[in-house]
Amino acid sequence: MEFADIAVIYQDHYVLIINKPAGIVIHPTYKHAGDTLWDALLLFWAQQPQDDWQPPQLADDPAWQQAPRHIQEMLRQRRVERYWQEEGTLSRPCLLHRLDKDTSGVVALARTERSRRHFVRQFEDHTIAKRYLAVVKKRAPWWAQPRTAFTFAQVRGHEHVVLDDVAALFSATPQDEFVLCGPLGRDPADRRRCVVIADGQTASTRVRVLGVENGYALLEVQPITGRTHQIRAHLAALGYAIVGDPVYAAGMQENTTLSRQFLHAHSLTLYSYPACAAQTFVAPLADDLLLWLQGHTPALMTCAQHYCQAL
């Protein structure tokens, strides 16, 4: 794979943000030992020139004043080495999160050890906002039905009001916000898919409806937790499969020109390092998804364009 296939959205000494194309496995597995995004990243990394970052020039610690000169020099050298280890560029970038093979969009990588810890803490604290665009249809396979408690709630101020009628999703406005909550785990009948199941991991997903046309809904989806197949599995559990999904919509939808699911990681908002200022990075909607909208749901195409322009 050539790195030319992957667009760099942003890069500085501390972070690398890229736009992952669909159809590429993000990291080597026993099924995909090569030709992954990671392989392309390592090639890209090896070709990058060294930046001009240098450790800061700091005054000696007052406690060193009584030490012999050679000890003072050793302490200075150790401090410089520690800065290089913590703030110098890593020998390899660190993937901070992953996308499914057939999901396109924003992926973030840390470039230094200290920035890695800074960003990982944000993922753990759920202060990073990942927003996806998805198109769903009112159908899902029988096996995707929840097997334990699963709630569909509307956010009203500081309260979550549980709704019994999932059809409310298709009558919602862009101002309405919903939360899907249900533990996710591997389906015992098929480990390749995830379902809402009693022994699963806690999972929550926020959803807004940007538009509805011809039985399709364009959604902004924000996973609060980061479980495997979370968006795909939660929407299927609600009864709305993502268009083109080969697993969660298998046999449930009419023929489509899409060769993958309509799911795109559109934006990522995080607090930068070291300034700790909010930054939002955007990956334009992939061409195959734009073509599908244009050919099947022109009104949703307009909704998507307005949404993207607003960020």
C-alpha positions in Angstrom: 0.0 0.0 0.0 1.2 3.5 -0.8 0.8 6.2 1.8 -0.4 8.5 -1.1 -3.7 6.7 -0.6 -4.1 8.3 2.8 -4.5 12.0 3.4 -2.8 13.7 6.3 -5.3 16.1 7.9 -3.0 17.6 10.5 0.5 17.0 11.9 2.7 18.7 14.5 5.4 17.5 16.8 2.9 15.8 19.1 0.0 14.4 17.0 -0.8 13.1 13.6 -4.3 13.1 12.2 -5.1 11.2 9.1 -8.2 10.4 6.9 -8.5 6.6 6.7 -10.0 5.3 3.4 -12.6 2.5 3.5 -11.4 -1.1 2.7 -8.2 -1.0 4.7 -7.6 -2.9 7.9 -6.1 -0.5 10.4 -3.7 -2.8 12.2 -2.2 -6.3 11.4 -4.1 -9.3 12.6 -3.8 -13.0 12.0 -6.1 -12.6 9.0 -4.4 -9.5 7.7 -0.6 -9.7 8.3 0.3 -7.1 5.8 -1.1 -4.4 3.5 -2.7 -2.5 6.5 -2.9 1.1 7.4 -0.2 0.5 10.0 2.2 -0.8 7.3 1.6 2.4 5.3 2.1 4.5 8.4 5.4 3.0 9.2 6.6 3.6 5.7 5.4 7.2 5.9 7.1 7.6 9.3 10.4 6.4 8.0 10.3 9.0 5.3 9.6 11.9 7.6 12.5 14.3 8.2 13.3 15.2 11.8 11.6 18.3 13.0 13.4 21.1 14.8 12.2 20.3 18.3 14.8 20.6 21.0 14.6 20.2 24.8 14.2 23.5 26.6 17.3 25.3 28.1 16.6 25.1 31.8 18.5 26.6 34.7 20.2 24.2 37.1 18.2 22.9 40.1 19.3 24.9 43.1 19.8 21.6 45.0 22.7 20.8 42.6 24.8 23.8 43.6 26.8 21.9 46.3 27.5 18.9 44.0 30.8 18.4 42.3 31.0 19.8 38.7 31.0 16.3 37.1 27.9 15.4 39.1 26.2 18.6 38.0 27.0 17.8 34.4 25.6 14.2 34.8 22.4 15.6 36.2 22.0 18.0 33.4 22.6 15.2 30.9 20.0 13.0 32.6 17.5 15.7 32.5 18.0 16.2 28.8 17.7 12.5 28.1 14.5 12.4 30.1 13.1 15.2 28.0 14.0 13.4 24.8 12.3 10.2 26.1 9.1 12.1 27.1 8.9 14.8 24.6 11.0 13.7 21.6 9.4 12.0 18.7 8.6 8.3 19.2 10.4 5.7 17.1 6.9 4.7 15.9 3.6 6.6 16.2 1.0 5.3 18.6 -2.5 4.6 17.4 -5.0 6.2 19.8 -8.2 4.4 18.5 -9.3 2.3 15.6 -11.9 2.2 12.9 -13.5 -0.9 11.3 -12.0 -2.0 7.9 -14.9 -0.6 5.9 -15.4 2.6 8.0 -13.6 5.8 6.6 -12.6 9.0 8.4 -10.5 10.6 11.1 -7.9 8.6 12.9 -5.5 10.1 15.5 -2.0 9.0 16.5 0.3 10.3 19.2 3.9 11.3 18.2 5.5 11.6 21.6 5.2 9.6 24.9 3.8 12.5 26.9 1.3 13.4 24.3 0.3 9.8 24.1 -0.5 9.7 27.8 -2.3 13.1 27.5 -4.6 11.8 24.7 -5.2 8.3 26.2 -6.4 9.9 29.4 -9.0 11.9 27.4 -10.2 8.7 25.7 -10.5 7.0 29.2 -12.4 10.0 30.6 -14.7 10.2 27.5 -13.8 13.8 26.9 -12.8 13.2 23.3 -15.8 13.7 21.0 -16.0 11.4 17.9 -18.8 12.2 15.5 -19.8 9.9 12.7 -22.2 10.2 9.8 -24.4 7.2 9.1 -27.4 6.3 7.0 -29.8 3.7 8.3 -32.9 1.9 7.1 -35.9 0.6 9.2 -34.8 -3.1 9.3 -32.2 -5.3 11.0 -31.6 -9.1 11.3 -33.4 -11.0 14.1 -30.2 -12.0 15.8 -29.4 -8.3 16.4 -32.3 -7.9 18.9 -31.2 -7.1 22.4 -30.8 -10.0 24.8 -30.7 -7.9 27.9 -31.8 -4.4 29.0 -31.4 -1.9 26.2 -32.8 1.6 26.4 -33.7 4.2 23.8 -34.0 7.6 25.5 -34.5 11.2 24.5 -32.3 13.8 26.1 -34.5 16.5 27.6 -32.4 19.0 29.5 -30.5 17.1 32.1 -32.8 14.1 32.0 -32.9 11.0 29.8 -36.6 10.1 29.1 -36.9 6.4 28.0 -39.0 5.9 24.9 -41.0 2.8 24.1 -41.5 3.6 20.4 -38.3 3.4 18.4 -40.2 4.9 15.4 -39.7 8.2 17.2 -36.2 8.3 15.6 -37.7 8.8 12.1 -40.0 11.7 13.3 -37.2 13.5 15.2 -35.7 16.9 14.3 -32.0 17.8 14.2 -32.5 19.5 17.6 -33.6 16.2 19.2 -30.9 14.1 20.8 -31.2 10.4 21.8 -29.0 8.0 23.8 -28.8 4.2 23.2 -27.5 2.3 26.3 -26.9 -1.5 26.4 -23.9 -3.7 27.1 -22.1 -5.1 24.0 -20.3 -8.3 23.6 -19.5 -11.0 21.0 -22.4 -13.0 19.8 -21.9 -16.6 21.1 -23.4 -17.9 17.8 -21.0 -15.9 15.6 -17.9 -14.3 17.2 -17.6 -12.0 14.2 -20.5 -9.8 15.3 -21.5 -8.0 18.5 -24.9 -7.9 20.2 -26.5 -6.3 23.3 -25.9 -9.1 25.8 -25.9 -9.5 29.6 -22.2 -10.2 30.0 -21.1 -7.5 27.6 -19.2 -4.2 28.3 -21.2 -1.1 29.2 -21.8 1.0 26.0 -23.6 4.3 25.3 -24.2 6.0 22.0 -25.6 9.5 21.3 -27.7 10.0 18.1 -29.1 13.0 16.2 -31.3 12.7 13.1 -30.1 15.2 10.5 -32.7 14.3 7.9 -35.2 11.6 6.6 -36.0 10.7 3.0 -37.5 7.6 1.3 -37.3 5.5 4.3 -33.7 6.4 5.1 -32.3 8.5 7.9 -29.0 10.4 8.0 -27.6 10.4 11.5 -24.9 12.1 13.5 -23.7 9.4 15.9 -21.4 10.0 18.8 -20.1 6.9 20.7 -19.5 7.8 24.3 -17.7 4.5 24.9 -15.5 2.8 22.4 -16.7 -0.8 22.0 -16.1 -3.1 19.0 -18.7 -2.4 16.3 -20.5 -0.2 18.8 -22.4 2.1 16.4 -23.3 -0.7 14.0 -24.5 -3.1 16.8 -26.4 -0.5 18.8 -28.3 0.8 15.8 -29.1 -2.8 14.7 -30.3 -3.5 18.2 -32.7 -0.6 17.8 -33.9 -2.0 14.6 -32.1 0.3 12.2 -29.3 -1.3 10.2 -26.7 0.9 8.5 -27.1 0.9 4.7 -24.6 -1.4 3.0 -23.4 -3.1 6.2 -22.4 -6.6 5.2 -22.9 -8.0 8.7 -25.6 -6.0 10.5 -27.7 -5.5 7.4 -27.0 -8.8 5.7 -30.1 -9.9 3.7 -32.1 -7.1 5.1 -31.8 -4.4 2.5 -32.3 -4.0 -1.2 -29.3 -3.9 -3.6 -27.2 -0.9 -3.2 -24.3 0.6 -5.2 -22.3 0.8 -1.9 -19.6 -1.8 -1.4 -19.4 -1.1 2.3 -21.5 0.3 5.2 -22.4 4.0 5.1 -20.4 4.9 8.2 -17.9 7.7 8.2 -15.8 9.1 11.2 -16.4 12.7 10.2 -14.8 14.7 13.1 -12.7 14.3 16.2 -12.5 16.9 18.9 -9.8 16.7 21.5 -7.7 18.8 23.8 -4.3 19.5 22.2 -0.9 18.9 23.8 0.7 20.8 25.4 -1.6 23.8 25.2 -4.7 21.8 26.2 -6.9 23.8 23.8 -9.9 22.2 22.1 -9.2 21.3 18.5 -11.6 19.7 16.0 -10.3 17.8 13.0 -12.6 16.9 10.1 -12.5 14.3 7.3 -14.6 15.2 4.3 -17.3 12.7 3.5 -15.9 10.0 1.3 -16.6 10.1 -2.5 -18.5 6.7 -2.6 -20.8 7.9 0.2 -21.4 11.3 -1.6 -22.2 9.4 -4.8 -24.7 7.2 -3.0 -26.5 10.2 -1.4 -26.6 12.0 -4.7 -28.2 9.0 -6.5 -30.6 7.7 -3.8 -31.4 10.5 -1.4 -30.7 14.0 -2.8 -32.4 15.7 0.2 -30.0 13.9 2.6 -27.2 15.0 0.4 -28.2 18.6 1.1 -28.5 17.8 4.8 -25.0 16.3 4.8 -23.5 19.3 3.0 -25.1 21.8 5.5 -23.8 19.7 8.4 -20.3 19.6 7.1 -20.2 23.3 6.3 -21.4 24.1 9.9 -18.3 22.5 11.5 
